[in-house]
Amino acid sequence: MPRFTLVTPTLNQAGTIRQTIESVLGQDYPDIEYWVFDAGSSDGTQAILKSYESDPRFHWRSEADKGQSDAINKGLALATGDVFNWINSDDYLAPGAVRKVAEAFRKNPQWDIISGVTGEFRDPDPQAYNYIRLQMRSSAEETITVGVFCQPSTFWRTEIFRALGGLDASLHFGMDWCLWVKYLARYGQEKVLLLPETLAYYRHHAEAKTSKSSGRFYEDTDRIFHFLNAAVDAPQEFLNERAAQTAPMSFVLSPDFDRSLYLGRYAERMVRTYRKKDPALAREWLYRAFRYKPGVTWWRVKMAVRFGWRK
């Protein structure tokens, strides 16, 4: 049975972090190493952390960092577990989640990633109103363009997480999805196992990054796609001039990565992005979808009719 390393980055979340910690230490699985990295809280968080010091599984540090990604990478550097994940200090694990993942890894040692379902709830109502999971399509190239990752309930073999270089510390919003893209581009998706069980719960609240700075997620997404497109030698129209001015990212591509399929699906993604706010630009992206990955699908025909197929 594998050993787990779980990490929680936090800053001034005394109101929720106790539930996070209890959800980890309350798991019915013995072999857990748990690290909390506090970036210098001043709201009582550190007093809460000190109250758990008697538990040998629990470790914490309070020190300045460069953001959430940096804190998680610190945990990765210290990790002794075979399986790695992080749980943010406003979210929590479902009871029995670690044991379910451990059993799945024991039965399927060839898998790199095991991902379950995440329940979403709106604070202060604890009742889950929606359940989400990792979105996968028929190929890694298509899955990348979906642009969705389900972090709280996705557990990685630690050696794979490290082989990918950990999280990009320059990203503060889309770092989990970036790691997922790097994995898909390098390894494909044949070693990703989806479980039907709910493994974690994600809290929506007014102070969450998704509520306060949702636009920053789109900026990170544009940047990630720009450098991936550059890595596949995409034409100029697939590149983002603004993203090109930011710190570069590197992607390792599998020899089997299908460049044409990816570019075609990326173009379709851009059609969906612009079909309401800029139909003329959406039409241009539809032309590119046909050009770089020829083929007729019902969706493409529907879009061609919608935009008026003319050139």
N, C-alpha and C positions, 0 to 999 in steps of 0.2 A: 504494500500500500504506500502511496507517495506521501512525502512530506510537503506541506503547504507553507508558502510565505505570502502573507497578506500585508498590504501597506495602506495607511491612511494619511494623506496630506491634509493639513488643517490650518486655519487661521481665524480666530475669533468666532468659533461656532459652538460655544458652550451650551447653547440651547438644544443641539441635536447630537453632539458627538458621543454622549453617553449611550444613546440607543445604538449608534454604530458600533461602539466597542463591545457592548453587551451582545450584539448579534454575532460578533466574531468569537468572543470568548465563550459564548453559550452554545457553540456548535457541538454536536454529539460526535466529535472526531478528535482523537487525542493529539495527533502530530501536526500542530499548527505553530508557526512562528509569526508573531504579529508585531509590526513596527508602526508607530505613529510619529510623523514628522511635523512638528509645530513650528510655524514661521515667526513665532514671537507674539503669541496672543496676549491680550491685556484684558480679557473679559471673563476670566475664571476658568478658561480651558485648561491651563496648566495644573490647577488644583484638582481638576477631574482626572487628569492623566496620572498625577501622583497617587491617587487613590487606588490605582490598579497595579502599582509597582510590586506588590507581593505575589502576583501571578507570574510564574517563570516563563510563560509564553509571551508575556507582554514587555515590549521595549519602547522607549520613546526618547526623542531628542527635541530640544527647542533651540533653533538657530536660524539665522537669516538664510534665505535661499533665493533662487532666481525665478521662483514660481512653482506651480503645481507639478509640472513635468520634471523639474529639477529635484523636487522632494521625492517623487516616485523613483527616479533614477538612483537616488541615494539608498532607497530601500532595496532596489535591485542589486546594487553593489554589495550589500550586506546579506543578501538572501542565501539561505542554506537549503531552501526547499526545492523539490523537484517541479512543483507547480507554483505559478505566480499570478497574482492579480492584485488590483487595488480597489478599495471601497472608499468613496469620498465621505467626508464627515457629516454630510446631510442625507446619506443613503444608508441602507442596511441590508445584510444578508438574510435570506429566508431560513427558518429553522431546517436543519438537515442538509443544507445546500452543499457544504464541503464534503460530507460523506457521499452524496450522490455523485459528485464530480470524481471523487477518489475511486469509487466503484467503477465508474465509466472508464477512467484511465487504467485501472487494473485489468479490466476485461479487454480493453483496446489500447495496448501500449504503443501502437504505431501512430496514434493520433497526436497532432501538435496542439490542437485547440479543441476545447469542449465548451460549448455555449448553450445556455438554457434561456428561459423566459424571464423578462424583467417586468414587474408590475409598477405602474406609475400611479402616484397619488398626489393630491393637492393639499398641502399643509394649510390648516390644521386637521383636515379630515383624513384619517388614516386609511380609509377604504380605497382600494385600488379601483380606478375608473377605466384603466386600459392596460393591456398586456402586449409587450413588443418583444421581438426576437431578432436575431441576426438575419439580415436579408441576403439571401444567396440566389444566384441565377444559374443557368446551365454551364457557365464557364467563369473562370476567374476574371477574364477581361470584361465580361458583362457585369459581374458582381461589383467590380470597382466603380463602374459608372452609376450604380444605384446610389452611392454616397451615404450609406447608412451603416452605423456600427452600434452594437448593443453592449457597452463596456461593462456595467456592473455584474452581468451574469456570464461573462466570457473569461475563461481561465486558460492560461498558456503554459506549455512546458517551459520552464525557466531558461533552458539552453537555447530555445528558439527566440525567446524575448531578447536574450543577450546577443544572439547572432545578428539580430536586426538592429543592434545598437541602442536598444532601449527607446525611450521617448525622445522626440526632438525638443530640446529645451527651449528653442526659439518659438515654439507654438504654445499658446496658453488656452486655446479653445478646441482646435481640431486635432490635438496630438494623438488621441486614441484612434481616430479614423485614419490618420496618416500611417500609424503603425500597421493597421489592418491592410492598407493599400500596399505598403512595402512587403508585407507577407504574401499577399496574393500575387504581386508582380514577380516575386522571387521563387515562391514555392507552389503556386497554384492553390486549389481548394480541396484537393482530394483527401487531405488529412485533417479536415475540420468536421467534427461531429456535433450535431444538434440534438439537444435533449428536450423533451416536452415539458419538463418540470420548471416551475418558477423558482429561481435561485436568488433573486435579489429584488429590492424595491427602490425606486427612484423618486425622490421628493421634489416636487415643483413648489417653489416659494418665491416671494418677492425679491429676496436677496441673492437668488441663484444666478450664476453667470448666464444661463440660458434665458433668464428673464431680463436682466439688466443690460446685457451686451450681445444680443442675438446677432447683430450685424457682423461682429467680429468672427463668428463661426464661418460666415460666407467668405470673408476675407481670407481666412486660413484655407478654406476649400479651394478658392481660386489659386492660391499659391501652390498648394499640393498638386493640383491638376497641371498647372503650368510646368513645373519641374518634371513631372512624370511624362507629360507630352514631349518635353525637350529630350528626355531620356530615350523615347521611342522614335526620335528624329521626325516628329510631326511637322507638317507644313506650317508656315508662318501664321496662317489664320487660326491655328489651334493654340497659339501662344498668347500670353497675357502680358502686355507691356508693363503694366503697373507691378505685377507680381515679379517680373524679371528684375526689378530694382531691389528686391529683398535678398536676404541671405540665402544662398543656394542650398538645395537639398539634393541628395544623391539617391538613386534607385538602382538596385541590382535586378536585372531582368532574367527570368528563366529563358533558356534556349528555346523553349516551346511557346513563349509568349507570342500570341497572334496579334501582330501590330495592326493589320487591316481590320480585324474584328473589333479590336479596341477602339480604333479611330471612328469606325462606323457607329458604334454604340455611344461613344462620347458625343458625336454629332447629333445623335438622336436625343441625348440628354439636353443638349443646348436648344434643340427644337422645343422641348418641353419647358425649358427655362424662359424662352422668349415668345411663345405662341400667343400669349395674351397681351404682353406689354409692348412687343415689337414684332408684329407678324411678318414684316419684310425681312427682318434679320432671321426670324425662324425659318422662312422659306430658303434663305441662303444656306442655313445649316442642314436643311433637308436635302438640298442638292449635294452637299458634302457627304451626307450619310450614304446616298446612292453611289457617289463617286468612289469613296474609300472602302466601302463594303457593299458591293452590288447585291441586289436581291429584293424581292417584293414580298412584303408582309401586309396583313390587313391594316395594321397601324400606319404604315408608311402610305398606303393608298388613301386612307382616311385623311392623313395630314396633307397629302397632295391635293385632294379635293378641297379641303378647307382653305388652303392658301392659294389655290388657283395655279395649276401646274403649267407654268410657262417660263421661258428663259429668254 
